[in-house]
Amino acid sequence: MKEKLHGRLCEQTEGSLAIVCTLLEKARFKHILELGSGEGGFTAELAFFIQKQSLDCSIVSLDEDDRNNTKTFLDELAEQDFPVQFRQETFVDQPERLEKYFVRSGPVLVLCDTIKKWNELDIVANWLESGDYLMSHDWGNDPVSGGITEEQAKEIEARGFERIEPALWAEYYWICFRKI
Ligand SMILES: C[S@@+](CC[C@H](N)C(=O)[O-])C[C@H]1O[C@@H](n2cnc3c(N)ncnc32)[C@H](O)[C@@H]1O
């Protein structure tokens, strides 16, 4: 489902926001790195939630396209003290260090919502430390398993991840992993 949040497209299944917000409260991330901001509707909604709940967490969101002035929109939120920063760049040409985006001071969540997710996965898997999380969706065309096949999920696990409550996430077409 595609819905407009704060006038911006949010390309997520209905209900995914609530489940991600539950995770934010539970896991108490210090940093979120979103790969693929799109128009920024989902990013903004997460930033609003973080601010409302006074969570100590900030978001760096990047996209190679400045879709419909995502930068301007997210920069305006940042000026109003929403914990979000937009970077217009292509992720993944070569292994970069996570420190490019923030100085780690606690658990990290990477929200992977680009298009060729396998490209990003190996870099992210190398960066993340035990207790960090990776969330993603649309890995393939299998609607039953939430856009990811069992084989694909196993390939991700082989990179040092465990699946978190797979049935729950599959309902929202996302999959969530924790680095072991
Ligand atoms: C499905 S959309 C993101 C939707 C957004 N997360 C939302 O919830 O509304 C995917 C985005 O990833 C961006 N993208 C794809 N590959 C990328 C890459 N390697 N680096 C940065 N952005 C990328 C595209 O420009 C596109 O805006």
The ligand as an SDF file (V2000), in Angstrom:
LIG
                    3D

 27 29  0  0  0  0  0  0  0  0999 V2000
   11.2390    1.6860   -2.6100 C   0  0  0  0  0  0  0  0  0  0  0  0
   11.9500    3.2780   -2.6660 S   0  0  0  0  0  0  0  0  0  0  0  0
   12.0950    3.7390   -0.9660 C   0  0  0  0  0  0  0  0  0  0  0  0
   10.7720    3.9380   -0.2920 C   0  0  0  0  0  0  0  0  0  0  0  0
   10.8580    4.5630    1.0720 C   0  0  0  0  0  0  0  0  0  0  0  0
   11.7500    3.8520    1.9530 N   0  0  0  0  0  0  0  0  0  0  0  0
    9.4590    4.6190    1.6920 C   0  0  0  0  0  0  0  0  0  0  0  0
    9.2000    3.8730    2.6450 O   0  0  0  0  0  0  0  0  0  0  0  0
    8.6320    5.4010    1.2200 O   0  0  0  0  0  0  0  0  0  0  0  0
   13.5920    2.9010   -3.0730 C   0  0  0  0  0  0  0  0  0  0  0  0
   14.5180    4.0990   -3.1340 C   0  0  0  0  0  0  0  0  0  0  0  0
   15.8580    3.6260   -3.1060 O   0  0  0  0  0  0  0  0  0  0  0  0
   16.6540    4.5110   -3.8590 C   0  0  0  0  0  0  0  0  0  0  0  0
   17.8770    3.7630   -4.1960 N   0  0  0  0  0  0  0  0  0  0  0  0
   17.9800    2.6240   -4.9150 C   0  0  0  0  0  0  0  0  0  0  0  0
   19.2480    2.1880   -4.9390 N   0  0  0  0  0  0  0  0  0  0  0  0
   19.9690    3.0670   -4.2060 C   0  0  0  0  0  0  0  0  0  0  0  0
   21.3330    3.1600   -3.8360 C   0  0  0  0  0  0  0  0  0  0  0  0
   22.2240    2.2690   -4.2150 N   0  0  0  0  0  0  0  0  0  0  0  0
   21.7320    4.1980   -3.0650 N   0  0  0  0  0  0  0  0  0  0  0  0
   20.8290    5.1190   -2.6620 C   0  0  0  0  0  0  0  0  0  0  0  0
   19.5230    5.0820   -2.9590 N   0  0  0  0  0  0  0  0  0  0  0  0
   19.0860    4.0710   -3.7170 C   0  0  0  0  0  0  0  0  0  0  0  0
   15.7620    4.9110   -5.0270 C   0  0  0  0  0  0  0  0  0  0  0  0
   16.1500    6.1470   -5.5570 O   0  0  0  0  0  0  0  0  0  0  0  0
   14.3760    4.9470   -4.3740 C   0  0  0  0  0  0  0  0  0  0  0  0
   14.0100    6.2630   -4.0060 O   0  0  0  0  0  0  0  0  0  0  0  0
  1  2  1  0
  2  3  1  0
  2 10  1  0
  3  4  1  0
  4  5  1  0
  5  6  1  0
  5  7  1  0
  7  8  2  0
  7  9  1  0
 10 11  1  0
 11 12  1  0
 11 26  1  0
 12 13  1  0
 13 14  1  0
 13 24  1  0
 14 15  1  0
 14 23  1  0
 15 16  2  0
 16 17  1  0
 17 18  1  0
 17 23  2  0
 18 19  1  0
 18 20  2  0
 20 21  1  0
 21 22  2  0
 22 23  1  0
 24 25  1  0
 24 26  1  0
 26 27  1  0
M  CHG  2   2   1   9  -1
M  END
$$$$
